[in-house]
Amino acid sequence: MRSLLALLTMTLALAALYCCEKDPKDPSGSRNTDSIKITKEVANAFVKRQKRSSLFEWYSEYYKTSTEHMQERCENYPPCDYLSDQIGFPMAYNHFFGRY
């Protein structure tokens, strides 16, 4: 998701740069494409792919733990969310949803 956001940001920045640098008094209005090209090294440094170092990191990114599911359940129920700010998540969850 971050790489897609970075690519979109870079594309919008280049489009804004291309549109805003035109001189309104210049009738030609055409620009050469060499002015907006960047080198491969600069592009690779800007958009860097995150590599997975282990199977656990890959798994934990796609699947949530049971505690995360319980926290989301408590956050979606406003009284539990409010109480968890006051006395803590485990006690608030036990109060509204029973033992976990």
Biopython code that builds the backbone (N, CA, C, O; Angstrom):
import numpy as np
from Bio.PDB.StructureBuilder import StructureBuilder

atoms = [
    (1, "MET", "N", (0.810, -1.173, 0.000)),
    (1, "MET", "CA", (0.000, 0.000, 0.000)),
    (1, "MET", "C", (0.864, 1.250, 0.000)),
    (1, "MET", "O", (0.556, 2.227, -0.684)),
    (2, "ARG", "N", (1.959, 1.218, 0.779)),
    (2, "ARG", "CA", (2.847, 2.369, 0.823)),
    (2, "ARG", "C", (3.533, 2.594, -0.507)),
    (2, "ARG", "O", (3.737, 3.738, -0.914)),
    (3, "SER", "N", (3.895, 1.514, -1.194)),
    (3, "SER", "CA", (4.566, 1.685, -2.476)),
    (3, "SER", "C", (3.610, 2.277, -3.506)),
    (3, "SER", "O", (4.021, 3.074, -4.349)),
    (4, "LEU", "N", (2.344, 1.894, -3.443)),
    (4, "LEU", "CA", (1.355, 2.459, -4.347)),
    (4, "LEU", "C", (1.138, 3.936, -4.046)),
    (4, "LEU", "O", (1.009, 4.751, -4.960)),
    (5, "LEU", "N", (1.101, 4.274, -2.770)),
    (5, "LEU", "CA", (0.940, 5.671, -2.366)),
    (5, "LEU", "C", (2.150, 6.500, -2.788)),
    (5, "LEU", "O", (1.997, 7.637, -3.234)),
    (6, "ALA", "N", (3.342, 5.941, -2.652)),
    (6, "ALA", "CA", (4.550, 6.652, -3.064)),
    (6, "ALA", "C", (4.561, 6.861, -4.578)),
    (6, "ALA", "O", (4.944, 7.931, -5.051)),
    (7, "LEU", "N", (4.149, 5.862, -5.330)),
    (7, "LEU", "CA", (4.098, 5.984, -6.781)),
    (7, "LEU", "C", (3.072, 7.032, -7.206)),
    (7, "LEU", "O", (3.332, 7.826, -8.110)),
    (8, "LEU", "N", (1.922, 7.035, -6.562)),
    (8, "LEU", "CA", (0.891, 8.022, -6.869)),
    (8, "LEU", "C", (1.362, 9.436, -6.534)),
    (8, "LEU", "O", (1.130, 10.368, -7.303)),
    (9, "THR", "N", (2.022, 9.595, -5.389)),
    (9, "THR", "CA", (2.543, 10.901, -4.995)),
    (9, "THR", "C", (3.581, 11.394, -5.991)),
    (9, "THR", "O", (3.574, 12.564, -6.374)),
    (10, "MET", "N", (4.459, 10.515, -6.404)),
    (10, "MET", "CA", (5.486, 10.903, -7.364)),
    (10, "MET", "C", (4.860, 11.287, -8.708)),
    (10, "MET", "O", (5.284, 12.259, -9.334)),
    (11, "THR", "N", (3.863, 10.537, -9.147)),
    (11, "THR", "CA", (3.189, 10.842, -10.406)),
    (11, "THR", "C", (2.480, 12.192, -10.335)),
    (11, "THR", "O", (2.553, 12.980, -11.278)),
    (12, "LEU", "N", (1.805, 12.460, -9.238)),
    (12, "LEU", "CA", (1.130, 13.749, -9.076)),
    (12, "LEU", "C", (2.122, 14.898, -9.000)),
    (12, "LEU", "O", (1.864, 15.979, -9.529)),
    (13, "ALA", "N", (3.250, 14.672, -8.347)),
    (13, "ALA", "CA", (4.265, 15.725, -8.266)),
    (13, "ALA", "C", (4.841, 16.033, -9.643)),
    (13, "ALA", "O", (5.042, 17.196, -9.992)),
    (14, "LEU", "N", (5.104, 14.999, -10.415)),
    (14, "LEU", "CA", (5.631, 15.217, -11.767)),
    (14, "LEU", "C", (4.595, 15.885, -12.666)),
    (14, "LEU", "O", (4.945, 16.729, -13.491)),
    (15, "ALA", "N", (3.331, 15.517, -12.516)),
    (15, "ALA", "CA", (2.279, 16.149, -13.315)),
    (15, "ALA", "C", (2.130, 17.618, -12.939)),
    (15, "ALA", "O", (1.956, 18.464, -13.816)),
    (16, "ALA", "N", (2.196, 17.927, -11.655)),
    (16, "ALA", "CA", (2.105, 19.324, -11.223)),
    (16, "ALA", "C", (3.314, 20.112, -11.720)),
    (16, "ALA", "O", (3.180, 21.261, -12.141)),
    (17, "LEU", "N", (4.472, 19.503, -11.670)),
    (17, "LEU", "CA", (5.686, 20.162, -12.155)),
    (17, "LEU", "C", (5.581, 20.434, -13.649)),
    (17, "LEU", "O", (5.983, 21.499, -14.117)),
    (18, "TYR", "N", (5.053, 19.492, -14.387)),
    (18, "TYR", "CA", (4.912, 19.644, -15.827)),
    (18, "TYR", "C", (3.898, 20.733, -16.175)),
    (18, "TYR", "O", (4.122, 21.521, -17.094)),
    (19, "CYS", "N", (2.797, 20.777, -15.451)),
    (19, "CYS", "CA", (1.739, 21.747, -15.746)),
    (19, "CYS", "C", (2.080, 23.150, -15.269)),
    (19, "CYS", "O", (1.720, 24.124, -15.929)),
    (20, "CYS", "N", (2.750, 23.273, -14.164)),
    (20, "CYS", "CA", (2.964, 24.589, -13.558)),
    (20, "CYS", "C", (4.166, 25.332, -14.112)),
    (20, "CYS", "O", (4.257, 26.548, -13.946)),
    (21, "GLU", "N", (5.083, 24.648, -14.759)),
    (21, "GLU", "CA", (6.270, 25.319, -15.250)),
    (21, "GLU", "C", (6.120, 25.910, -16.642)),
    (21, "GLU", "O", (7.071, 26.493, -17.161)),
    (22, "LYS", "N", (4.974, 25.779, -17.250)),
    (22, "LYS", "CA", (4.765, 26.353, -18.568)),
    (22, "LYS", "C", (4.703, 27.873, -18.459)),
    (22, "LYS", "O", (4.061, 28.416, -17.559)),
    (23, "ASP", "N", (5.361, 28.535, -19.365)),
    (23, "ASP", "CA", (5.323, 29.984, -19.412)),
    (23, "ASP", "C", (4.113, 30.387, -20.252)),
    (23, "ASP", "O", (4.045, 30.027, -21.427)),
    (24, "PRO", "N", (3.155, 31.126, -19.681)),
    (24, "PRO", "CA", (1.958, 31.473, -20.445)),
    (24, "PRO", "C", (2.260, 32.381, -21.640)),
    (24, "PRO", "O", (1.460, 32.449, -22.573)),
    (25, "LYS", "N", (3.386, 33.071, -21.627)),
    (25, "LYS", "CA", (3.749, 33.955, -22.737)),
    (25, "LYS", "C", (4.430, 33.198, -23.870)),
    (25, "LYS", "O", (4.589, 33.722, -24.973)),
    (26, "ASP", "N", (4.830, 31.966, -23.589)),
    (26, "ASP", "CA", (5.505, 31.161, -24.615)),
    (26, "ASP", "C", (4.448, 30.462, -25.467)),
    (26, "ASP", "O", (3.722, 29.606, -24.962)),
    (27, "PRO", "N", (4.351, 30.813, -26.755)),
    (27, "PRO", "CA", (3.303, 30.216, -27.591)),
    (27, "PRO", "C", (3.544, 28.753, -27.925)),
    (27, "PRO", "O", (2.593, 28.032, -28.226)),
    (28, "SER", "N", (4.789, 28.294, -27.881)),
    (28, "SER", "CA", (5.047, 26.913, -28.278)),
    (28, "SER", "C", (4.400, 25.940, -27.282)),
    (28, "SER", "O", (3.722, 24.999, -27.693)),
    (29, "GLY", "N", (4.604, 26.160, -25.989)),
    (29, "GLY", "CA", (3.952, 25.370, -24.962)),
    (29, "GLY", "C", (4.392, 23.919, -24.895)),
    (29, "GLY", "O", (3.956, 23.202, -23.995)),
    (30, "SER", "N", (5.221, 23.463, -25.790)),
    (30, "SER", "CA", (5.647, 22.061, -25.764)),
    (30, "SER", "C", (6.972, 21.943, -25.026)),
    (30, "SER", "O", (7.851, 22.796, -25.142)),
    (31, "ARG", "N", (7.086, 20.875, -24.273)),
    (31, "ARG", "CA", (8.316, 20.616, -23.524)),
    (31, "ARG", "C", (8.874, 19.285, -23.991)),
    (31, "ARG", "O", (8.134, 18.393, -24.405)),
    (32, "ASN", "N", (10.181, 19.170, -23.919)),
    (32, "ASN", "CA", (10.755, 17.880, -24.269)),
    (32, "ASN", "C", (10.643, 16.932, -23.078)),
    (32, "ASN", "O", (10.606, 17.370, -21.928)),
    (33, "THR", "N", (10.590, 15.654, -23.356)),
    (33, "THR", "CA", (10.389, 14.664, -22.294)),
    (33, "THR", "C", (11.665, 14.403, -21.493)),
    (33, "THR", "O", (11.596, 13.769, -20.440)),
    (34, "ASP", "N", (12.807, 14.864, -21.948)),
    (34, "ASP", "CA", (14.046, 14.649, -21.205)),
    (34, "ASP", "C", (14.065, 15.429, -19.897)),
    (34, "ASP", "O", (14.801, 15.064, -18.980)),
    (35, "SER", "N", (13.285, 16.477, -19.790)),
    (35, "SER", "CA", (13.318, 17.293, -18.581)),
    (35, "SER", "C", (12.616, 16.623, -17.406)),
    (35, "SER", "O", (12.874, 16.998, -16.262)),
    (36, "ILE", "N", (11.741, 15.647, -17.639)),
    (36, "ILE", "CA", (11.037, 15.001, -16.525)),
    (36, "ILE", "C", (11.515, 13.579, -16.257)),
    (36, "ILE", "O", (10.978, 12.922, -15.364)),
    (37, "LYS", "N", (12.484, 13.087, -16.981)),
    (37, "LYS", "CA", (13.007, 11.743, -16.747)),
    (37, "LYS", "C", (13.959, 11.743, -15.567)),
    (37, "LYS", "O", (14.697, 12.703, -15.348)),
    (38, "ILE", "N", (13.935, 10.646, -14.803)),
    (38, "ILE", "CA", (14.872, 10.487, -13.709)),
    (38, "ILE", "C", (15.662, 9.208, -13.947)),
    (38, "ILE", "O", (15.238, 8.324, -14.692)),
    (39, "THR", "N", (16.801, 9.130, -13.308)),
    (39, "THR", "CA", (17.645, 7.957, -13.513)),
    (39, "THR", "C", (17.081, 6.760, -12.752)),
    (39, "THR", "O", (16.261, 6.910, -11.847)),
    (40, "LYS", "N", (17.527, 5.597, -13.130)),
    (40, "LYS", "CA", (17.043, 4.362, -12.512)),
    (40, "LYS", "C", (17.436, 4.298, -11.039)),
    (40, "LYS", "O", (16.658, 3.811, -10.218)),
    (41, "GLU", "N", (18.612, 4.775, -10.693)),
    (41, "GLU", "CA", (19.079, 4.734, -9.313)),
    (41, "GLU", "C", (18.219, 5.620, -8.413)),
    (41, "GLU", "O", (17.910, 5.247, -7.281)),
    (42, "VAL", "N", (17.834, 6.800, -8.920)),
    (42, "VAL", "CA", (16.999, 7.696, -8.129)),
    (42, "VAL", "C", (15.609, 7.092, -7.936)),
    (42, "VAL", "O", (15.038, 7.168, -6.848)),
    (43, "ALA", "N", (15.073, 6.499, -8.987)),
    (43, "ALA", "CA", (13.753, 5.874, -8.882)),
    (43, "ALA", "C", (13.778, 4.700, -7.911)),
    (43, "ALA", "O", (12.836, 4.535, -7.136)),
    (44, "ASN", "N", (14.817, 3.889, -7.929)),
    (44, "ASN", "CA", (14.912, 2.752, -7.017)),
    (44, "ASN", "C", (15.095, 3.198, -5.571)),
    (44, "ASN", "O", (14.615, 2.536, -4.651)),
    (45, "ALA", "N", (15.783, 4.312, -5.368)),
    (45, "ALA", "CA", (15.957, 4.816, -4.003)),
    (45, "ALA", "C", (14.642, 5.380, -3.479)),
    (45, "ALA", "O", (14.363, 5.291, -2.283)),
    (46, "PHE", "N", (13.840, 5.952, -4.353)),
    (46, "PHE", "CA", (12.576, 6.561, -3.922)),
    (46, "PHE", "C", (11.505, 5.509, -3.683)),
    (46, "PHE", "O", (10.811, 5.555, -2.668)),
    (47, "VAL", "N", (11.364, 4.579, -4.588)),
    (47, "VAL", "CA", (10.353, 3.526, -4.459)),
    (47, "VAL", "C", (11.086, 2.235, -4.147)),
    (47, "VAL", "O", (11.497, 1.505, -5.048)),
    (48, "LYS", "N", (11.245, 1.961, -2.854)),
    (48, "LYS", "CA", (11.992, 0.789, -2.430)),
    (48, "LYS", "C", (11.015, -0.282, -1.958)),
    (48, "LYS", "O", (10.157, -0.018, -1.117)),
    (49, "ARG", "N", (11.145, -1.469, -2.491)),
    (49, "ARG", "CA", (10.261, -2.573, -2.131)),
    (49, "ARG", "C", (10.700, -3.171, -0.801)),
    (49, "ARG", "O", (11.883, -3.430, -0.581)),
    (50, "GLN", "N", (9.731, -3.385, 0.076)),
    (50, "GLN", "CA", (10.038, -3.982, 1.357)),
    (50, "GLN", "C", (10.076, -5.494, 1.204)),
    (50, "GLN", "O", (9.125, -6.100, 0.709)),
    (51, "LYS", "N", (11.172, -6.096, 1.629)),
    (51, "LYS", "CA", (11.329, -7.539, 1.496)),
    (51, "LYS", "C", (10.948, -8.227, 2.792)),
    (51, "LYS", "O", (11.196, -7.706, 3.879)),
    (52, "ARG", "N", (10.352, -9.383, 2.675)),
    (52, "ARG", "CA", (9.982, -10.177, 3.831)),
    (52, "ARG", "C", (11.194, -11.000, 4.250)),
    (52, "ARG", "O", (11.805, -11.696, 3.439)),
    (53, "SER", "N", (11.528, -10.906, 5.535)),
    (53, "SER", "CA", (12.696, -11.651, 5.979)),
    (53, "SER", "C", (12.340, -13.030, 6.524)),
    (53, "SER", "O", (13.196, -13.910, 6.604)),
    (54, "SER", "N", (11.083, -13.215, 6.895)),
    (54, "SER", "CA", (10.711, -14.524, 7.419)),
    (54, "SER", "C", (9.247, -14.823, 7.095)),
    (54, "SER", "O", (8.478, -13.934, 6.731)),
    (55, "LEU", "N", (8.895, -16.063, 7.233)),
    (55, "LEU", "CA", (7.522, -16.483, 7.003)),
    (55, "LEU", "C", (6.588, -15.889, 8.049)),
    (55, "LEU", "O", (5.434, -15.584, 7.748)),
    (56, "PHE", "N", (7.081, -15.721, 9.287)),
    (56, "PHE", "CA", (6.257, -15.149, 10.349)),
    (56, "PHE", "C", (5.846, -13.716, 10.022)),
    (56, "PHE", "O", (4.693, -13.347, 10.241)),
    (57, "GLU", "N", (6.767, -12.899, 9.502)),
    (57, "GLU", "CA", (6.436, -11.515, 9.148)),
    (57, "GLU", "C", (5.386, -11.482, 8.046)),
    (57, "GLU", "O", (4.467, -10.664, 8.091)),
    (58, "TRP", "N", (5.510, -12.351, 7.070)),
    (58, "TRP", "CA", (4.532, -12.408, 5.997)),
    (58, "TRP", "C", (3.168, -12.802, 6.548)),
    (58, "TRP", "O", (2.153, -12.204, 6.190)),
    (59, "TYR", "N", (3.144, -13.814, 7.424)),
    (59, "TYR", "CA", (1.897, -14.319, 7.995)),
    (59, "TYR", "C", (1.245, -13.273, 8.888)),
    (59, "TYR", "O", (0.034, -13.065, 8.818)),
    (60, "SER", "N", (2.041, -12.613, 9.730)),
    (60, "SER", "CA", (1.479, -11.664, 10.689)),
    (60, "SER", "C", (0.953, -10.415, 10.010)),
    (60, "SER", "O", (0.111, -9.719, 10.578)),
    (61, "GLU", "N", (1.426, -10.114, 8.814)),
    (61, "GLU", "CA", (0.916, -8.948, 8.099)),
    (61, "GLU", "C", (-0.485, -9.203, 7.554)),
    (61, "GLU", "O", (-1.295, -8.278, 7.488)),
    (62, "TYR", "N", (-0.781, -10.425, 7.169)),
    (62, "TYR", "CA", (-2.064, -10.736, 6.554)),
    (62, "TYR", "C", (-3.113, -11.267, 7.525)),
    (62, "TYR", "O", (-4.308, -11.169, 7.244)),
    (63, "TYR", "N", (-2.698, -11.822, 8.651)),
    (63, "TYR", "CA", (-3.640, -12.416, 9.595)),
    (63, "TYR", "C", (-3.486, -11.758, 10.961)),
    (63, "TYR", "O", (-2.368, -11.553, 11.433)),
    (64, "LYS", "N", (-4.582, -11.436, 11.579)),
    (64, "LYS", "CA", (-4.568, -10.777, 12.879)),
    (64, "LYS", "C", (-4.601, -11.814, 13.997)),
    (64, "LYS", "O", (-5.111, -12.921, 13.825)),
    (65, "THR", "N", (-4.049, -11.433, 15.140)),
    (65, "THR", "CA", (-4.091, -12.303, 16.304)),
    (65, "THR", "C", (-5.459, -12.191, 16.974)),
    (65, "THR", "O", (-6.250, -11.304, 16.655)),
    (66, "SER", "N", (-5.718, -13.092, 17.892)),
    (66, "SER", "CA", (-7.005, -13.058, 18.593)),
    (66, "SER", "C", (-7.124, -11.800, 19.451)),
    (66, "SER", "O", (-8.221, -11.268, 19.616)),
    (67, "THR", "N", (-6.019, -11.325, 19.991)),
    (67, "THR", "CA", (-6.050, -10.098, 20.793)),
    (67, "THR", "C", (-6.438, -8.899, 19.936)),
    (67, "THR", "O", (-7.194, -8.036, 20.384)),
    (68, "GLU", "N", (-5.931, -8.837, 18.717)),
    (68, "GLU", "CA", (-6.296, -7.735, 17.817)),
    (68, "GLU", "C", (-7.783, -7.791, 17.467)),
    (68, "GLU", "O", (-8.440, -6.754, 17.378)),
    (69, "HIS", "N", (-8.308, -8.989, 17.269)),
    (69, "HIS", "CA", (-9.741, -9.129, 17.002)),
    (69, "HIS", "C", (-10.559, -8.640, 18.198)),
    (69, "HIS", "O", (-11.569, -7.957, 18.030)),
    (70, "MET", "N", (-10.116, -8.992, 19.399)),
    (70, "MET", "CA", (-10.836, -8.561, 20.599)),
    (70, "MET", "C", (-10.762, -7.044, 20.770)),
    (70, "MET", "O", (-11.751, -6.415, 21.145)),
    (71, "GLN", "N", (-9.594, -6.453, 20.498)),
    (71, "GLN", "CA", (-9.473, -5.005, 20.618)),
    (71, "GLN", "C", (-10.373, -4.289, 19.618)),
    (71, "GLN", "O", (-10.976, -3.269, 19.952)),
    (72, "GLU", "N", (-10.472, -4.806, 18.405)),
    (72, "GLU", "CA", (-11.364, -4.204, 17.417)),
    (72, "GLU", "C", (-12.818, -4.336, 17.830)),
    (72, "GLU", "O", (-13.611, -3.417, 17.623)),
    (73, "ARG", "N", (-13.172, -5.466, 18.410)),
    (73, "ARG", "CA", (-14.540, -5.659, 18.891)),
    (73, "ARG", "C", (-14.860, -4.662, 19.997)),
    (73, "ARG", "O", (-15.956, -4.104, 20.041)),
    (74, "CYS", "N", (-13.902, -4.443, 20.886)),
    (74, "CYS", "CA", (-14.101, -3.492, 21.979)),
    (74, "CYS", "C", (-14.139, -2.057, 21.451)),
    (74, "CYS", "O", (-14.930, -1.248, 21.935)),
    (75, "GLU", "N", (-13.297, -1.730, 20.469)),
    (75, "GLU", "CA", (-13.289, -0.376, 19.899)),
    (75, "GLU", "C", (-14.578, -0.068, 19.153)),
    (75, "GLU", "O", (-15.008, 1.085, 19.115)),
    (76, "ASN", "N", (-15.198, -1.072, 18.562)),
    (76, "ASN", "CA", (-16.436, -0.851, 17.814)),
    (76, "ASN", "C", (-17.660, -0.698, 18.711)),
    (76, "ASN", "O", (-18.719, -0.273, 18.247)),
    (77, "TYR", "N", (-17.527, -1.036, 19.972)),
    (77, "TYR", "CA", (-18.617, -0.883, 20.934)),
    (77, "TYR", "C", (-18.267, 0.305, 21.840)),
    (77, "TYR", "O", (-17.401, 0.177, 22.706)),
    (78, "PRO", "N", (-18.922, 1.450, 21.656)),
    (78, "PRO", "CA", (-18.507, 2.685, 22.355)),
    (78, "PRO", "C", (-18.392, 2.587, 23.876)),
    (78, "PRO", "O", (-17.430, 3.130, 24.421)),
    (79, "PRO", "N", (-19.314, 1.926, 24.607)),
    (79, "PRO", "CA", (-19.109, 1.844, 26.062)),
    (79, "PRO", "C", (-17.830, 1.094, 26.444)),
    (79, "PRO", "O", (-17.138, 1.473, 27.389)),
    (80, "CYS", "N", (-17.526, 0.034, 25.706)),
    (80, "CYS", "CA", (-16.299, -0.719, 25.979)),
    (80, "CYS", "C", (-15.070, 0.123, 25.647)),
    (80, "CYS", "O", (-14.084, 0.107, 26.383)),
    (81, "ASP", "N", (-15.131, 0.851, 24.549)),
    (81, "ASP", "CA", (-14.011, 1.706, 24.149)),
    (81, "ASP", "C", (-13.754, 2.775, 25.201)),
    (81, "ASP", "O", (-12.607, 3.034, 25.567)),
    (82, "TYR", "N", (-14.822, 3.394, 25.684)),
    (82, "TYR", "CA", (-14.677, 4.430, 26.709)),
    (82, "TYR", "C", (-14.108, 3.849, 27.999)),
    (82, "TYR", "O", (-13.209, 4.431, 28.605)),
    (83, "LEU", "N", (-14.635, 2.697, 28.415)),
    (83, "LEU", "CA", (-14.168, 2.073, 29.655)),
    (83, "LEU", "C", (-12.721, 1.592, 29.528)),
    (83, "LEU", "O", (-11.971, 1.617, 30.503)),
    (84, "SER", "N", (-12.333, 1.161, 28.342)),
    (84, "SER", "CA", (-10.949, 0.704, 28.161)),
    (84, "SER", "C", (-9.962, 1.858, 28.315)),
    (84, "SER", "O", (-8.820, 1.643, 28.721)),
    (85, "ASP", "N", (-10.389, 3.074, 27.997)),
    (85, "ASP", "CA", (-9.523, 4.231, 28.234)),
    (85, "ASP", "C", (-9.391, 4.518, 29.723)),
    (85, "ASP", "O", (-8.379, 5.065, 30.160)),
    (86, "GLN", "N", (-10.400, 4.155, 30.504)),
    (86, "GLN", "CA", (-10.395, 4.448, 31.932)),
    (86, "GLN", "C", (-9.671, 3.376, 32.746)),
    (86, "GLN", "O", (-8.836, 3.699, 33.591)),
    (87, "ILE", "N", (-9.988, 2.092, 32.494)),
    (87, "ILE", "CA", (-9.452, 1.026, 33.359)),
    (87, "ILE", "C", (-8.555, 0.027, 32.625)),
    (87, "ILE", "O", (-7.992, -0.873, 33.247)),
    (88, "GLY", "N", (-8.420, 0.179, 31.323)),
    (88, "GLY", "CA", (-7.581, -0.745, 30.569)),
    (88, "GLY", "C", (-8.404, -1.703, 29.730)),
    (88, "GLY", "O", (-9.559, -1.996, 30.038)),
    (89, "PHE", "N", (-7.786, -2.184, 28.667)),
    (89, "PHE", "CA", (-8.500, -3.049, 27.727)),
    (89, "PHE", "C", (-8.946, -4.388, 28.324)),
    (89, "PHE", "O", (-10.112, -4.748, 28.168)),
    (90, "PRO", "N", (-8.067, -5.142, 29.004)),
    (90, "PRO", "CA", (-8.503, -6.475, 29.477)),
    (90, "PRO", "C", (-9.692, -6.424, 30.433)),
    (90, "PRO", "O", (-10.602, -7.248, 30.337)),
    (91, "MET", "N", (-9.687, -5.461, 31.355)),
    (91, "MET", "CA", (-10.797, -5.378, 32.312)),
    (91, "MET", "C", (-12.079, -4.909, 31.621)),
    (91, "MET", "O", (-13.164, -5.387, 31.950)),
    (92, "ALA", "N", (-11.968, -3.989, 30.677)),
    (92, "ALA", "CA", (-13.156, -3.513, 29.958)),
    (92, "ALA", "C", (-13.733, -4.625, 29.098)),
    (92, "ALA", "O", (-14.952, -4.786, 29.039)),
    (93, "TYR", "N", (-12.885, -5.391, 28.433)),
    (93, "TYR", "CA", (-13.372, -6.496, 27.599)),
    (93, "TYR", "C", (-14.067, -7.550, 28.458)),
    (93, "TYR", "O", (-15.121, -8.061, 28.080)),
    (94, "ASN", "N", (-13.484, -7.877, 29.610)),
    (94, "ASN", "CA", (-14.109, -8.851, 30.516)),
    (94, "ASN", "C", (-15.446, -8.358, 31.032)),
    (94, "ASN", "O", (-16.369, -9.151, 31.221)),
    (95, "HIS", "N", (-15.563, -7.063, 31.261)),
    (95, "HIS", "CA", (-16.807, -6.499, 31.781)),
    (95, "HIS", "C", (-17.945, -6.626, 30.769)),
    (95, "HIS", "O", (-19.067, -6.970, 31.140)),
    (96, "PHE", "N", (-17.665, -6.350, 29.499)),
    (96, "PHE", "CA", (-18.734, -6.339, 28.494)),
    (96, "PHE", "C", (-18.898, -7.670, 27.755)),
    (96, "PHE", "O", (-20.020, -8.028, 27.397)),
    (97, "PHE", "N", (-17.832, -8.395, 27.523)),
    (97, "PHE", "CA", (-17.918, -9.583, 26.687)),
    (97, "PHE", "C", (-17.543, -10.883, 27.404)),
    (97, "PHE", "O", (-17.560, -11.950, 26.791)),
    (98, "GLY", "N", (-17.212, -10.807, 28.668)),
    (98, "GLY", "CA", (-16.844, -12.011, 29.410)),
    (98, "GLY", "C", (-15.377, -12.349, 29.265)),
    (98, "GLY", "O", (-14.585, -11.544, 28.774)),
    (99, "ARG", "N", (-15.023, -13.543, 29.695)),
    (99, "ARG", "CA", (-13.597, -13.964, 29.664)),
    (99, "ARG", "C", (-13.121, -14.147, 28.233)),
    (99, "ARG", "O", (-13.877, -14.530, 27.340)),
    (100, "TYR", "N", (-11.852, -13.862, 28.053)),
    (100, "TYR", "CA", (-11.264, -14.122, 26.744)),
    (100, "TYR", "C", (-10.277, -15.182, 26.910)),
    (100, "TYR", "O", (-9.636, -15.586, 25.940)),
]
sb = StructureBuilder()
sb.init_structure("model")
sb.init_model(0)
sb.init_chain("A")
sb.init_seg("    ")
for serial, (resi, resn, name, xyz) in enumerate(atoms, 1):
    if name == "N":
        sb.init_residue(resn, " ", resi, " ")
    sb.init_atom(name, np.array(xyz, "f"), 0.0, 1.0, " ", f" {name:<3s}", serial, name[0])
structure = sb.get_structure()
